[in-house]
């Protein structure tokens, strides 16, 4: 079992990439298999509209996921959780899940219908919209925070 954060396109902002890497390294301290999988950014041409871009990205996303994997889309319409609720969610998933758990950040136009149909759930980090690079950082920090909560470490304060 591995937790995979799947994202579309590289993190181009160096300071954000450094912070993402910092939290990803911290997660390894908990012996939680974790990976960030980058799907190539689809460059749109003049005849490549939002629907085509979502469809092309969706095909790449779905190629990486096996039938038995759990897929949670990071989507503003998803379920919001507190950090403690998220830690409980992770604890339950990790204890019963034999296959991978994918948390997916879509491209600039969101997800294709096929990706929505494949998803096992949706989670929202906020009702606000953030740049996708920041969502990556927010997610890895929250995953690290969840592990500290589960271990009773003093990182999280209620």
Secondary structure, DSSP 8 states (H G I E B T S, - for coil): --EEEEEES----HHHHHHHHHHHHHHHTTT--EEEEEE------TT--HHHHHHHHHHHHHHT--TTSEEEEEEEEEEE--HHHHHHHHHHHHHH--S-EEEEE-BTTB--HHHHHH-SEEEES-SS---HHHHHHHHHHHHHHHHHHHHT-TT---
